Amino acid sequence: MFALILKELRSLAWVIALALLADGWMLSELTGQTHWVRGDMELQPGFALVQTEWLIWFGFLLASIASVLGFALSLDDGLRGTWAFALFRPVSRRAYIGAKLLVGGVMTLVLALLPVVAYSIWGAWPGNLGAPFHWAQLQPAIEACGWSVVVFFGTFLSGIRPAKWWWSRLWPLVTTVTLGMWL
């Protein structure tokens, strides 16, 4: 099982590098400027991850990372023509697919939580944010991180489905993204 996990991490190295670049860009945007929220009578500095426009961009970034990870894990063996080899190894099919789901789910969660944790540490540090910081302000961002794991599972299912029509094949991905945006 450990060898399968390492194999999947090696095959995902380029996706992880791109996701780390995107997370770094989002973190630099979040910490590089003051975000203003409307107070009682004037604009006041506020926590960016609870504002609607930043949550939309953050959710888009997380859905993109989760989708690329899901398609990279599910389509990798199909595009290389190694599904037949992979599924008839001494390792069971359940363990093989489980290793893919475990690596993808954990990597999606880690890559989603990385900017949230870094920004919350930056925001909790005195003098960085001109507004009071409460840990409860992280709830929308943490919910978006949990949603990204569900998007990964929907994308993985879309990648391994044998449907010939693109719409019926992409139905699990479209459903998870739509429900996540709606909720």
N, C-alpha and C positions, 0 to 999 in steps of 0.2 A: 504494500500500500504506500509506503514511504517513497518507493521508486516511482510510482505513478504520480504522486504529488509533485515530486521534483521534475518529472517530465512535463507536467502541465505548467509548472512555474517557468520552466525554460522556454516553453512554447509561447507563454504570455509575456515574456520580458519586454517586447516592444510595446505592447498595450499598456503595461504597467508604467513604462517610461513616459508614454504620452499622457497617461492619466496623472502622473506626478507633475508633469509640466502644466497641465490644465489646473490642477489643484494649487500649484504655486502661483499661477496667474490670478486665480480667484482670490487667493489669500492676499496677494499684493494689491489687488483692487479694493478688497475690504479694509485693509489696514492703511492704505495710502491716502485716504481722504476722510473728511468728516461727513457723516451722514446725518441729515437733519430730519427731524420729525416734527409735526405740528403739535405744539403744546396748547395751553389754554388761549394765549393771546399772541404768542410769538413762536418762531422756530427754535427748537432746542436740539442740541446734538443727541443722537440716539444710537442704539445698537442695531447694526445693519441686518443681521440675520432674522429679525422679526419684521422687517419691512417687506411689503408685498413685492415690489419690483426686484429686490435682491433674492427673495425666496423663489420667484419664477426663474431667474437665471441660475440659481443654485440647483433647483430641481431639474432644469434642462441639462446642466452639466452632469448631474448624477445619473439621469436617464441615459445620456449619451455614453458615459463610461460603462454603465451596466449593460447597455445594448452591445457595445463593441466587445466587452468581455464575454457576453453570452454567445454572440455569433462566432467569436474567435475560438471558443471552446467547443462549440457544437459543430461548426463547419470545418474545423481544422482537419479532422480525420476524413471527412467526406471529400474535401477538395484534393487531398493528397492520395486518396484511394486506399487508405489504410484501415477502414472500418472492418473489413473482413478479417484482416490480420489482428486487429485490436480486440474484436469480439470473440475470437477463438483462441485466445491465449490461455495459459493455465489459470489466470485470474478470472473470477466470475464476471459476468456482464454487470451484475449489480454493483460489484466493487469498482469496476472501471467507470461506470457512469456516476457512482457515488463519489469517487475521487474527483471527477470533473466538477460535480456540483459543490463539493466541499471547498475545493480550491477557488472556484468562481464566486461562491457566496461569501467566503471569508475575505477574499481580495476586494470584492465590491464594497463590503462593509468597512474594511480598513481604509480604502481609498476615499470613501464617502465621509468617514469620521475624521480623517486627517485634517482637512481645513476647518472643521467645526471645533475640534480640540485646540488647534493652534490659535484660532481666532478667539476662542473663549479664554485661553490663557493670556493672550494679548489684551483682551478687553478687561479681564479681572486685575491686570497689573495696574497699580495706581499711576495716574497721569497720562495714560494712553487714550482713554475714552472720556469725553466730557459729560458723561451721564452715569447715573448709578447702574451698576451691573448686578443682576440677579441671575442665579443659575436657572431659574424657571424660564428665562428668556431663550434658553436653548431648545425648548420643547419643539417648536416648528422645524428647526433644522434637524433634530434627531428623528422626528417623524419622517422627514424627507430621506434621511439615510436608510431607515427601515424600508421605505417605499422602493428605494433603489435596489434592494436585494430581491424584492418581489418582481421588479422589472427584469432583473437578471434571470430569474427562473422562467419568466414568460418568454424572454428572448431565447434562452437555451431550448425551451420546448418548441419554439418556432423554428429553430435551426435543425432539430432532429426529426421534425415531422416529415413524413414521406409524401405530403400533398403536392400535387402538380400545379395547382393554381396558387399564385402568390397571395391572394387575399385570404384564402383558407389556410395557407401555411403561416401567414403573419398574424392570424387572429389572436393567439395568446399574447403576443407583444402589444398589439393595438389595445386589447382589453385592459392589460395592466397599466399601460400609460394613461389611457382615458380615465379609468377609475381612480388612479392616483391623482390626476389633475382635478377630477371632480371632487374627490374627498378632501 
